[in-house]
Each structure stands twice: as C-alpha cells, then as structure tokens.
C-alpha cells in the first residue's frame, strides 16, 4: 500500500512539474494579456498542488500552511489583475 502511494506521489509530482513548465511557456509566449493572466492563475494553482504533494510526501504540516498562503496570495493577485484589466486601476 505504501509503495503504491510513493509511486503515485512521484507521478503526480512529475506531472505537476510538467504542467508548471507548460504554464510558464504560455506565460512567456501568450499572444494576449488575458492568456498570460490565465497562465499565471494556472501556475499558482500548480504551485499550490506541488506544495501540498510535498507536504503529503514528507508528512510535515508546515507545507499545508504554506499552501494556504499561496492560495490566498494567488486569489488576491488574480482579482487585482482582472480588475486592472477591466478598469485600468486597482484602487478606486
């Protein structure tokens, strides 16, 4: 049972790393600003997933608190960028 968990975590870490690389490529190459913001949003979600997987693999609760911090900052930054694109300013 534990061996299957280790293989599954290793596979998920590899796929998460691959998805982060693809999101980074879209962030750099994206043809429009909306594509780049969507890639940045997907990148922080992938980062969140990788931090959670590392926390599960190491059995350390500190990684889960770090994941909550990444989720909070990612959500706020996505909302700020969306508001900036819609109105041209963040603070009214």
N, C-alpha and C positions, 0 to 999 in steps of 0.2 A: 504494500500500500504506500509506504513512504517513498519507495523507488519511483512509483508512478507519479507521485506528487513532485519529486525532483525533476523528472523529465518534462512534466507539464509546465512547471515554472521556468525551466530553461527554454523551452519552446516559446512560451509567452514573452519572456524577456527578449528573445531574438526577434520575434515578430513586432514587438513594441519598438525595438531599436530600428528595425527596418521602416516602420511607419513614421518614426521621427525623422529619419533621413529623407523620406519622400515628402513629408510636410515641410521640411527645411528647403528642399529643392523647389517646391511650389511657392514658398515664401520669397525666395530669391528671384524666381523666374516669372512668377504670376503676371499675367497680362494686365490685370486691372487691380485697383486698390481693394476692391471687395474680395477678390480671390486671395490676396495677401492677408487680409484680416481673417478670412475663414481658415487659411492655413495656420495662422498664428493661434487661433482658437483651438484647432485640432492639435497643434503642437503642445499646448499646455495640458490638454486632456491626455495626450500620450505620456507626457512627463508625469502627470498625476498617477497614471496607471503603472508606470515603471517604478515610481517611489513606493506604491502600495505592494507591488510584487517583490521588491527588495525587502520591504518590511515583513512580508509573509515568509520569505526565504530565510531571513536572519532571525525572525522571531522577536523583533525589537519594536516596542510601542512608539518610540520616538518618530519613526518613519510615518506613522499614521497621523501624528500631529503636523508633521511637515506637509503631508498630503492635503490636510485641511487648509493650511496656509496657502499652498499653491492654488487650491480650488478658489479660495476667496480672492486672491490677487488676480487670478485669471479671469474670473467673472467680472470683477470691477474694471479691469483693463479693457475687456471686450465691450462692456457697456459704454465706457468712456470713448473708445474709438468709434463705436457706432453712432453715438450722439454727436461726435465731432464731424463725422461724415454727413450726417443729416442736417446739422445746423451751422457748422463752421466754428462752433465754440463749445466748450465743455461746461463752464460755469456761467450761469445766466445772471 
